Amino acid sequence: MERIFYKIKNTVGKSKALMIVLVFLIISLSWIFLTEWLVDKIDFNIINRSTFSLIKGSFYVILAAVFLYELVKKSFVSFEKEKAIALEHENLYKLIAENTDDVIWRLNILTGKFIYISPSIRKLTGFTPEEIYNQSPEITLTKKYVELYTIEFPKRNFRDEHSDNYKTKAFETEQFCKDGSTVMTEIVSTLITNEYGVVNEIVGVTRNITERKKVENLLKESVDKYRNLVEYSIEGIGIAKGNKIVYGNKALLDIFGYDSFIEFTRIPLINHVAPDSKNLIAEILGRNDRIAGDSSTYEIKIKRKDGSIRVVEIASTLMNIDNENYTQSTFRDITDKKQAEEALKESEIRYRTLVETADDAIILSDLNGNSLFRNNGYYKNLGLKSEDYPNHDIHSTIHPDDEQNIRSGNEELFKNGFQKGEYRVLHKLGHWVYRSARSVLVYDDQNKPKYILSIARDISERKRFEFELELHKNHLEEQIKTRTDELDHANKILKNEFEKEKEYELMLQKSLEREKELNELKSRFISTASHEFRTPLTSVMSSAELIQRYGEKWSVEKRNTHLNRIKNSVDYLTKLLDEVLTISRAETGKILFNPNEMDLYSHCLEIIQEAKLYCNDKHNFVFEYTLEKNKYKLDGKLIKFIILNLLSNAFKYSPEGGEVKLEITGDEQYITFLVKDNGIGIPETDRIHLFEPFHRGKNIDEIQGTGLGLSIVQKSVEIHEGSISFSSINGVGTTFIVKIPVGEIGEQKKDTIY
């Protein structure tokens, strides 16, 4: 009966079953009361009573039969309808399951095996439904998710706290495919009960979320990347709500000099601002007319934790998040930039003044030769005034004989990027002005020629001096020729008269040779000095002009390169003048010999450091000092002349590198200095003239020098009463050996002038 009642309840419904029972009870009770009333009113005999009872009982049976018939009839009709609806739904669900990309499955909760799985499992994993049917889910799960399925899944509570139904649960898994690869899936499942309310199945849907997980991972990486960009940005980034900073990165804390964000925000925002910028900040923070997206940039002075003042540039943007206004700001410390700008302004003024007051003519023109800028020196050289001749054409004043040289120079300029030469221009007063000019191409950012920068110097005085020197030279040559003729004539007379006068003749001959040497020496000095002074001076002028014109646009490194070039040129000129002065003193006997006790080893180390300015990466320098003591009485200045000149020559004249060696040895009588190189050597024809002033070897090519160094070395050695010797193989190397006595010579000759 319980099963029948359950069937009735499920088929007809509780309300219909109750109505039928009530009707049956009403009819039964009515029949009982009617029959009892009839019995009491009508006098039935016993037989009639029995018959009536039989009729009454038959009626009950018939009534019950009719009731059961109607009940079964209605149940059967309802069952058939529900069966048809269920079949229709089953076909619909089957159609959906077999045509969706998601995998739909049913799992027997008692056996733990699949009792149905949709065909889309083939697309997801490559397995067929037949291969998965009646198998446990663990066969396709990776190890990590097998543990999740067997341990965590049973712990999940599917019961809905607010109803008798079961909740849907979702979780992610990683499953193996048939080819060995894996896919990430999301499983949504719930519990199913049988007709008795007992849970007997799990129904679920498995969806491929591999691409979604990739996107999620990419989004996470993107979030991490942008978080790191903010956290490790070299610019300070802060977010403020009203007058309070709610976020600041490390760069922001560094700008304000704090190690802790909590410590930084403990102080009110306005107290981080320097006094003379507080009004500006108060005005900005007090504005009420700003809307989300408004941006502004301004500069203020801030006060760091240590009390120092820095200048920062702030770029702020107003943001609205959840109806709250926030200000996102970027802080950039521009203190050094401001100081650099001020320094550049001062530098520009200084170099502009230098250009405008320079005696040399400075011209900047385009590639067609049209002048864009001329300094006052340009007009001064020609006796003109800039206001009277703003468009003066220099080409119209060039000497006709120099026009071809100018054209050739322009061709060289565009071919090599620079050119130098001399030409004549017409002065306002009518005479010709000699100019020495150097022009270079100025390139733009794409390394294309854009301007021509020319520097011209008035060398009229130098030309006059050279002309006078040439006249003097010719006069000296004529005098020498006349003197020679006279001496030859006198020699012939004396030779015929006195045999003893041969010695006098030899003396005269030596005197003549000495005069020739002096004449040659003067010629070499003029030639060498003219060349050696002109080159560094030109370099100084070129670098100074370039710095003055473009210094503010250059990097510090490039500007320092030109400043170092100026310094090196000045150092070279100073050294050249020192050498000329030393030779002059030597020739006139005015070199002061002043020996004092000195630390020879330390002195040599200092000299080596200075000499290394001439070496390059190809040189291998070796220094050996084997003397038993360091203290000696020597003239330190002359010793420096000896070692520095020999070492610098060793480095300069071995341009391909190799070993350069300085060896200092000695005994009780002498200190021996040996300098050896693997350089170009000394030609045979030059060795006899090696120690003559201004003499330079024929194989030196473009190696810079004056020809005075070895002459100074020889004089310095002779003053110490020492000796100097050398050996050389052309193309193999040269060795110089200097010996200085270590007796009491220094004490005896102190402060002696030679």
C-alpha positions in Angstrom: 0.0 0.0 0.0 2.8 2.3 0.8 4.1 1.8 -2.8 0.6 2.4 -4.2 0.2 5.5 -2.1 3.6 6.7 -3.2 2.5 6.0 -6.8 -0.7 7.9 -6.3 1.1 10.8 -4.7 3.5 11.0 -7.5 0.9 10.4 -10.3 -2.1 12.4 -9.4 -0.8 14.7 -6.8 -1.5 15.1 -3.1 -4.7 17.3 -3.7 -6.4 14.9 -6.1 -5.7 11.8 -4.0 -7.2 13.6 -0.9 -10.3 14.7 -2.9 -11.0 11.1 -4.1 -10.6 9.7 -0.5 -13.0 12.3 0.9 -15.7 11.6 -1.8 -15.3 7.8 -1.1 -15.8 8.4 2.7 -18.8 10.7 2.2 -20.6 8.2 -0.1 -19.8 5.3 2.3 -21.0 7.2 5.4 -24.2 8.4 3.6 -25.0 4.8 2.5 -24.5 3.5 6.1 -26.8 6.1 7.6 -29.4 5.6 4.9 -29.5 1.8 5.3 -29.7 2.1 9.1 -32.6 4.5 8.8 -34.5 2.3 6.4 -34.0 -0.7 8.7 -35.4 1.3 11.6 -38.4 2.6 9.7 -39.3 -0.5 7.7 -40.2 -3.7 9.4 -37.9 -6.3 7.7 -38.0 -9.9 8.6 -34.8 -11.8 9.2 -34.6 -12.9 5.6 -35.1 -9.5 4.4 -32.5 -8.1 6.8 -30.0 -10.6 5.6 -30.8 -9.8 2.0 -30.5 -6.1 2.8 -27.2 -6.7 4.5 -26.0 -8.6 1.5 -27.1 -5.8 -0.8 -25.4 -3.3 1.5 -22.2 -5.2 1.4 -22.4 -5.7 -2.4 -22.8 -2.0 -2.7 -19.6 -1.4 -0.7 -17.7 -3.8 -2.9 -19.1 -2.2 -6.0 -18.3 1.3 -4.7 -14.8 0.3 -3.8 -14.3 -1.3 -7.2 -15.6 1.8 -8.9 -13.2 3.9 -6.8 -10.2 1.7 -7.5 -11.0 1.6 -11.2 -11.1 5.4 -11.5 -7.9 5.6 -9.4 -6.0 3.2 -11.6 -7.5 4.7 -14.8 -6.3 8.2 -13.9 -2.9 6.9 -12.7 -2.4 5.1 -16.0 -3.3 8.1 -18.1 -1.1 10.3 -16.0 1.8 7.8 -16.3 1.5 7.6 -20.0 1.6 11.4 -20.3 4.6 11.8 -18.0 6.3 8.9 -19.9 5.8 10.7 -23.2 7.0 14.0 -21.7 10.0 12.3 -20.2 10.9 10.6 -23.5 10.6 13.9 -25.3 12.9 15.6 -22.7 15.3 12.7 -22.9 15.6 13.0 -26.7 16.1 16.7 -26.3 18.7 16.4 -23.7 20.4 13.6 -25.7 20.5 15.9 -28.8 22.0 18.7 -26.7 24.6 16.4 -25.1 25.7 14.9 -28.4 26.1 18.3 -30.2 27.6 20.5 -27.5 31.4 21.1 -27.1 31.1 20.5 -23.4 31.3 16.9 -22.1 28.1 15.8 -20.3 28.5 12.7 -18.1 26.8 10.7 -15.4 28.7 8.8 -12.7 27.4 6.0 -10.5 28.1 7.1 -7.0 28.3 3.5 -5.7 30.7 2.1 -8.3 32.5 5.4 -8.9 32.4 4.7 -12.7 30.9 6.5 -15.7 27.5 5.3 -16.8 27.2 7.8 -19.5 29.6 10.2 -21.3 28.8 12.4 -24.3 30.6 12.1 -27.7 32.3 15.5 -27.2 34.8 13.6 -25.0 36.6 12.7 -28.3 37.1 16.4 -29.2 38.3 17.2 -25.7 40.7 14.4 -24.9 40.8 12.2 -28.0 39.2 9.3 -26.2 36.0 7.7 -27.5 32.9 7.4 -25.1 33.4 3.6 -25.3 36.9 3.9 -23.9 35.7 6.0 -21.0 32.4 4.2 -20.3 32.4 2.1 -17.1 35.8 3.6 -16.2 36.8 5.7 -13.1 37.5 9.4 -13.7 41.0 9.0 -12.3 42.3 7.4 -15.5 42.3 10.8 -17.3 43.4 13.0 -14.4 47.0 14.1 -13.7 48.6 13.1 -10.4 47.9 16.4 -8.7 44.2 16.4 -9.6 43.8 12.7 -8.8 44.6 13.6 -5.2 42.1 16.5 -5.4 39.4 14.1 -6.7 40.0 11.3 -4.3 40.6 13.4 -1.2 39.0 16.9 -1.6 35.9 16.0 -3.7 34.2 13.7 -1.1 34.6 16.5 1.4 32.5 18.9 -0.6 29.1 19.7 0.9 26.5 19.7 -1.9 23.5 20.3 0.4 21.8 23.7 0.0 21.3 25.3 3.4 18.1 27.0 2.4 16.2 24.1 0.7 16.1 20.3 0.3 17.8 20.5 -3.1 21.5 20.0 -3.8 23.9 22.8 -4.9 25.9 22.8 -8.0 29.7 22.7 -7.4 32.5 23.7 -9.7 36.2 23.0 -9.6 39.2 22.9 -12.1 41.2 19.9 -13.1 44.0 18.9 -15.5 43.3 15.9 -17.7 45.4 13.7 -19.9 44.6 13.4 -23.6 45.0 10.3 -25.6 48.2 11.6 -27.3 49.8 12.3 -23.9 49.2 16.1 -23.8 47.1 17.7 -21.1 44.2 20.1 -21.1 42.8 22.3 -18.3 39.1 21.7 -17.6 36.4 23.1 -15.4 33.9 20.5 -14.0 30.4 21.6 -12.8 28.5 18.8 -11.0 25.6 18.1 -8.7 24.0 15.1 -7.0 20.9 13.2 -8.3 18.5 11.2 -6.1 16.3 8.2 -7.1 12.5 8.0 -6.6 13.0 7.3 -2.9 15.1 10.4 -2.3 18.4 8.5 -2.1 21.5 10.0 -3.8 22.7 7.5 -6.5 24.4 9.6 -9.3 26.6 12.6 -10.0 25.8 14.5 -13.1 28.4 16.9 -14.4 29.6 19.0 -17.3 33.3 19.2 -18.3 34.5 22.3 -20.2 37.9 23.0 -21.9 39.3 26.1 -20.2 42.9 25.7 -21.5 42.8 29.0 -23.5 41.0 30.8 -20.6 43.8 29.7 -18.2 46.4 31.0 -20.7 44.6 34.3 -20.9 44.4 34.4 -17.1 48.1 33.7 -16.8 48.9 36.4 -19.3 46.7 38.8 -17.4 48.4 37.9 -14.2 51.9 38.4 -15.8 50.7 41.7 -17.2 49.5 42.8 -13.8 52.8 41.8 -12.2 54.7 43.5 -15.0 52.9 46.8 -14.6 53.1 46.5 -10.8 56.9 46.1 -11.1 57.1 49.0 -13.6 55.5 51.2 -11.0 57.4 49.8 -8.0 60.8 50.0 -9.7 60.3 53.1 -11.8 63.1 55.6 -11.6 60.5 58.3 -11.2 58.6 58.8 -8.0 54.9 57.8 -8.3 52.4 58.7 -5.6 48.6 58.6 -5.2 46.9 61.0 -2.9 43.4 61.2 -1.6 42.7 64.8 -0.6 45.7 66.0 1.5 46.9 62.4 2.3 49.2 60.2 0.3 47.8 56.7 0.2 50.5 55.1 -2.0 54.1 55.9 -3.0 56.8 53.8 -4.7 60.4 53.4 -3.7 61.6 56.1 -6.0 59.2 58.6 -4.3 60.6 57.7 -0.9 64.2 58.1 -2.3 63.4 61.6 -3.6 62.1 62.7 -0.2 64.9 60.8 1.6 62.7 58.3 3.6 63.2 54.5 4.0 59.7 53.8 5.2 56.3 54.7 3.6 54.7 54.7 7.1 57.3 57.2 8.3 56.8 59.3 5.2 53.0 59.5 5.5 53.1 60.2 9.3 54.1 63.8 8.4 51.4 65.9 6.7 51.8 66.4 3.0 52.2 70.2 3.2 55.1 69.8 5.7 57.1 68.0 2.9 57.0 71.2 0.8 59.6 74.0 1.1 58.2 77.2 2.6 58.4 79.2 -0.7 56.3 76.5 -2.5 53.6 76.0 0.1 51.3 78.6 -1.3 51.4 77.0 -4.8 50.6 73.6 -3.3 47.8 75.0 -1.2 46.3 76.7 -4.2 46.5 73.4 -6.3 45.0 71.3 -3.5 42.3 73.8 -2.8 40.9 73.9 -6.4 37.4 72.5 -6.7 36.9 73.0 -10.4 38.9 70.0 -11.5 37.2 67.0 -13.0 38.5 63.4 -13.6 41.1 63.3 -16.3 42.4 66.9 -15.7 46.2 67.0 -15.8 48.7 69.6 -14.7 52.5 69.9 -14.5 54.4 72.3 -12.2 57.7 72.7 -10.4 58.0 73.0 -6.6 60.7 72.9 -4.0 60.5 70.0 -1.5 62.1 69.5 1.9 63.8 66.1 2.3 64.0 64.2 5.6 67.6 65.5 6.2 66.3 69.1 5.7 67.9 69.6 2.3 65.9 71.4 -0.4 65.4 69.8 -3.9 63.5 71.0 -7.0 61.0 68.5 -8.4 58.8 68.5 -11.4 55.3 67.1 -10.7 52.8 65.8 -13.3 49.4 65.2 -11.7 46.2 63.7 -13.0 42.8 63.6 -11.2 41.2 60.2 -11.2 37.7 59.1 -10.0 37.5 55.6 -8.5 34.2 54.4 -6.9 33.0 58.0 -6.8 36.1 59.1 -4.8 38.7 61.6 -6.2 42.3 60.6 -6.2 45.3 62.4 -7.6 48.0 60.3 -9.3 51.3 62.2 -9.5 54.7 61.6 -11.1 57.7 63.2 -9.3 61.0 63.8 -11.1 64.0 65.3 -9.3 65.2 68.1 -11.6 67.6 69.8 -9.2 70.7 68.7 -11.1 69.0 69.6 -14.4 68.2 73.1 -13.1 71.8 73.6 -11.9 73.0 72.3 -15.3 70.8 74.8 -17.1 72.1 77.7 -15.0 75.7 76.5 -15.7 74.9 76.2 -19.4 73.5 79.8 -19.5 76.7 81.0 -17.8 78.8 79.0 -20.2 76.9 80.3 -23.2 77.4 83.9 -22.0 81.1 83.2 -21.3 81.8 81.5 -24.7 79.7 84.1 -26.6 81.8 86.8 -25.1 84.9 84.8 -26.1 83.7 84.6 -29.7 82.7 88.2 -29.9 85.9 89.5 -28.4 88.2 87.1 -30.3 90.7 88.7 -32.7 90.3 85.8 -35.1 87.5 86.0 -37.7 84.8 83.4 -37.0 82.3 82.7 -39.8 79.4 80.3 -39.9 77.9 79.8 -43.4 75.6 77.4 -45.2 76.9 74.8 -47.7 76.6 77.4 -50.5 78.9 79.8 -48.7 76.3 82.3 -47.6 77.3 83.7 -44.2 75.0 83.1 -41.3 77.2 84.5 -38.6 80.3 86.7 -38.4 82.0 87.9 -35.2 83.6 91.3 -34.6 87.0 89.8 -35.4 85.9 89.3 -39.0 85.3 93.0 -39.6 88.2 94.1 -37.4 90.7 92.2 -39.7 89.4 94.2 -42.6 89.2 97.6 -40.9 85.4 97.5 -41.2 82.5 98.0 -38.9 79.7 95.4 -38.7 76.9 97.9 -38.7 78.3 99.5 -41.9 78.8 96.2 -43.8 76.2 93.7 -42.6 76.2 91.9 -45.9 79.9 92.2 -46.7 81.0 89.7 -49.5 84.3 88.2 -48.6 84.7 86.6 -52.0 84.9 90.0 -53.7 88.0 91.0 -51.7 90.1 87.8 -52.2 93.4 88.3 -54.1 93.0 87.1 -57.7 96.1 84.9 -57.4 94.4 83.0 -54.4 91.0 82.3 -56.0 92.1 79.0 -57.4 93.5 77.9 -54.0 90.1 78.8 -52.5 88.2 76.7 -55.0 90.6 73.8 -54.4 90.2 74.2 -50.7 86.4 74.0 -51.0 86.7 70.7 -53.0 89.0 69.3 -50.2 86.5 70.5 -47.6 83.6 68.6 -49.0 85.8 65.6 -49.7 87.5 65.2 -46.3 85.3 67.3 -44.0 88.0 69.9 -43.3 90.6 72.0 -45.0 93.2 74.6 -44.1 95.1 77.1 -46.1 96.3 80.7 -46.5 94.9 83.5 -48.7 94.9 87.3 -49.0 92.0 89.7 -48.6 91.8 93.4 -49.3 91.8 95.7 -46.3 89.6 98.8 -46.2 92.8 101.0 -46.5 93.9 99.2 -49.7 96.6 96.8 -48.5 96.5 93.1 -48.5 95.8 91.1 -45.3 97.3 87.6 -45.1 94.9 85.1 -43.5 95.5 81.6 -42.2 92.1 79.8 -42.3 90.8 76.4 -41.2 87.3 75.2 -42.2 85.3 72.2 -41.0 81.9 70.8 -41.9 79.3 70.8 -39.2 76.9 67.8 -39.3 73.3 67.4 -38.2 71.7 64.6 -36.2 71.5 62.4 -39.4 75.3 62.9 -39.9 74.7 65.0 -43.0 76.7 68.3 -43.6 74.7 71.3 -42.6 77.1 74.2 -42.0 80.6 75.3 -42.7 82.6 76.7 -39.8 85.6 78.8 -40.7 88.2 80.4 -38.4 90.6 82.9 -40.0 93.6 84.5 -38.4 95.4 87.6 -39.5 99.0 86.4 -40.1 100.2 89.6 -41.9 102.7 90.3 -39.1 104.0 86.7 -39.2 104.4 87.0 -43.0 106.2 90.2 -42.6 108.5 88.6 -40.0 109.1 85.6 -42.2 109.9 87.9 -45.1 112.3 89.8 -42.9 113.9 86.5 -41.8 114.2 85.5 -45.4 116.0 88.8 -46.2 118.2 88.4 -43.1 118.9 84.8 -44.1 119.9 85.9 -47.6 122.0 88.7 -46.2 123.8 86.2 -43.9 124.4 83.9 -46.8 125.9 86.7 -48.8 128.0 87.7 -45.8 129.1 84.1 -45.3 129.9 83.8 -49.0 131.9 87.0 -48.9 133.6 85.9 -45.7 134.4 82.6 -47.2 135.9 84.1 -50.2 138.0 86.4 -48.1 139.1 83.6 -45.9 140.0 81.4 -48.9 142.0 84.3 -50.3 143.8 84.9 -47.0 144.4 81.2 -46.6 146.0 81.0 -50.0 148.3 83.9 -49.1 149.1 82.5 -45.7 149.6 79.0 -47.0 152.2 80.3 -49.4 153.9 82.3 -46.8 153.7 80.3 -43.6 153.3 76.6 -43.1 152.5 77.1 -39.5 149.4 79.0 -40.4 147.7 75.7 -41.3 146.4 75.4 -37.8 145.0 78.9 -38.1 143.4 77.9 -41.3 141.7 74.9 -39.6 140.4 77.2 -36.9 139.0 79.5 -39.5 137.4 76.5 -41.2 135.8 75.4 -38.0 134.6 78.8 -37.3 133.0 78.9 -40.8 131.4 75.5 -40.2 130.1 76.7 -36.8 128.6 79.8 -38.5 127.0 77.5 -41.1 125.7 75.3 -38.3 124.3 78.3 -36.5 122.7 79.5 -39.7 121.2 76.1 -40.3 120.2 75.9 -36.7 118.4 79.2 -36.9 116.6 78.1 -40.1 115.6 74.8 -38.5 114.4 76.7 -35.4 112.2 79.1 -37.5 110.8 76.2 -39.5 110.2 74.0 -36.5 108.8 76.7 -34.2 106.5 78.0 -36.9 105.0 74.5 -37.5 105.0 73.3 -33.9 103.4 76.4 -32.5 100.9 76.7 -35.3 99.4 73.2 -35.0 98.5 73.3 -31.3 97.3 76.9 -31.5 95.1 76.0 -34.3 93.8 73.0 -32.3 93.1 75.3 -29.3 91.3 77.8 -31.4 89.2 75.2 -33.2 88.1 73.4 -30.0 87.4 76.7 -28.3 85.2 77.9 -31.1 83.3 74.6 -31.4 82.7 74.6 -27.6 81.6 78.2 -27.7 79.2 77.5 -30.6 77.8 74.1 -29.7 78.9 73.5 -26.1 75.4 73.7 -24.7 74.1 71.1 -27.2 76.9 68.6 -26.5 77.1 66.0 -23.9 79.5 66.5 -21.0 81.8 63.8 -22.4 82.1 65.4 -25.8 82.6 68.9 -24.3 85.3 67.4 -22.0 87.0 65.9 -25.0 87.5 69.3 -26.6 88.6 70.8 -23.3 91.2 68.1 -22.9 92.4 68.8 -26.4 92.9 72.4 -25.4 94.7 71.5 -22.2 96.9 69.0 -24.1 97.8 71.6 -26.7 98.7 74.1 -24.0 100.7 71.5 -22.1 102.5 70.7 -25.4 103.3 74.4 -26.0 104.5 74.8 -22.4 106.8 71.7 -22.9 108.0 73.1 -26.2 108.9 76.5 -24.7 110.6 74.7 -21.8 112.8 72.7 -24.2 113.6 75.8 -26.3 114.5 77.7 -23.1 116.6 74.8 -21.8 118.5 74.6 -25.1 118.9 78.4 -25.1 120.4 78.3 -21.6 122.6 75.4 -22.6 123.9 77.4 -25.6 124.5 80.5 -23.5 125.9 78.6 -20.5 123.2 79.5 -18.0 121.9 76.1 -16.9 122.0 75.9 -13.0 123.4 72.7 -11.6 121.8 72.2 -8.2 122.3 68.6 -6.8 120.5 67.6 -3.6 119.9 64.4 -1.8 116.9 62.8 -3.3 114.9 59.5 -3.4 115.9 58.3 -6.8 113.4 55.4 -6.8 110.4 57.5 -6.0 111.6 60.2 -8.4 111.7 57.6 -11.2 108.2 56.4 -10.4 106.8 60.0 -10.8 108.7 60.4 -14.1 107.3 57.0 -15.4 103.7 58.1 -14.6 104.3 61.3 -16.7 106.0 59.3 -19.5 103.1 56.9 -19.7 101.0 59.6 -21.3 102.8 58.8 -24.5 102.2 55.0 -24.4 99.2 53.0 -25.8 97.6 49.6 -25.2 100.2 47.9 -27.4 103.1 48.8 -25.2 104.5 46.5 -22.5 106.4 48.7 -20.1 109.1 47.0 -17.9 110.8 48.8 -15.0 113.8 47.3 -13.1 115.6 49.0 -10.2 118.5 47.0 -8.8 120.4 49.7 -6.8 121.1 48.8 -3.2 119.9 52.2 -1.9 117.5 54.9 -3.0 119.1 58.1 -1.7 121.6 59.9 -4.0 122.8 63.5 -4.5 121.7 64.4 -8.0 120.0 67.3 -9.8 116.4 66.0 -9.8 115.3 68.4 -12.6 118.1 67.3 -14.9 117.6 63.6 -14.1 113.9 64.1 -15.1 115.0 65.7 -18.4 117.1 62.6 -19.1 114.6 59.8 -18.2 111.5 61.6 -19.4 112.9 62.4 -22.8 114.4 58.9 -23.4 111.2 57.2 -22.2 108.8 59.5 -24.2 111.0 58.9 -27.3 110.8 55.1 -26.7 107.0 55.2 -26.6 106.6 57.7 -29.5 109.0 56.0 -31.9 107.5 52.5 -31.3 104.0 53.2 -32.6 103.3 49.5 -33.2 103.9 48.8 -29.5 106.2 46.2 -28.1 108.4 46.2 -24.9 109.7 49.5 -23.5 112.2 48.9 -20.7 113.8 51.2 -18.1 116.6 49.5 -16.2 118.5 51.3 -13.4 121.6 49.5 -12.2 125.0 50.7 -10.8 128.1 50.1 -8.8 130.3 52.1 -6.4 131.3 54.5 -9.2 128.3 54.9 -11.6 124.5 54.8 -11.8 123.5 53.3 -15.1 120.2 54.2 -16.8 119.2 51.9 -19.7 116.2 52.7 -21.9 115.4 50.1 -24.6 112.5 49.9 -27.2 111.4 47.8 -30.1 110.6 50.8 -32.3 111.5 52.1 -35.7 115.2 52.6 -35.0 117.5 55.3 -36.1 118.7 55.5 -39.7 122.5 55.4 -40.3 122.5 58.9 -41.9 120.8 60.5 -38.9 123.0 59.0 -36.1 125.9 61.5 -36.5 123.4 64.4 -36.0 121.3 62.7 -33.4 122.2 65.1 -30.5 122.0 68.3 -32.6 119.2 70.7 -31.7 116.1 70.6 -34.0 117.4 67.5 -35.8 114.8 64.9 -36.5 115.2 61.5 -38.3 114.0 60.9 -41.8 111.8 57.9 -40.8 109.6 59.7 -38.2 106.7 60.4 -40.7 104.0 62.3 -38.8 105.2 61.6 -35.3 105.1 64.9 -33.4 108.3 66.4 -31.9 110.8 69.3 -31.9 114.2 67.6 -32.2 115.3 69.2 -28.9 114.9 66.2 -26.5 118.1 64.3 -27.1 120.1 67.6 -27.2 118.7 68.4 -23.7 119.6 64.9 -22.5 123.2 65.2 -23.7 123.6 68.6 -22.0 122.1 67.2 -18.8 124.4 64.2 -18.8 127.5 66.4 -19.5 126.6 68.6 -16.6 126.7 65.5 -14.3 130.1 64.6 -15.9 128.4 61.5 -17.2 128.3 59.8 -20.6 125.6 58.7 -23.0 125.8 56.1 -25.8 123.3 54.3 -28.0 122.9 51.4 -30.3 120.1 51.0 -32.9 119.0 48.7 -35.7 116.6 50.3 -38.2 113.2 48.7 -37.8 114.2 46.6 -34.8 114.7 49.1 -31.9 117.1 51.4 -30.0 118.9 51.2 -26.7 120.3 54.3 -24.8 122.7 53.9 -21.9 123.5 56.8 -19.6 126.1 56.7 -16.9 126.2 59.2 -14.0 129.1 59.2 -11.5 128.0 58.8 -7.8 131.1 60.5 -6.2 131.2 63.9 -4.4 130.7 65.7 -7.7 127.3 67.0 -6.6 128.7 68.4 -3.3 131.6 70.1 -5.1 129.5 71.7 -7.9 126.3 72.6 -6.2 124.7 75.8 -7.5 127.2 76.0 -10.4 126.0 77.7 -13.6 126.9 76.0 -16.9 
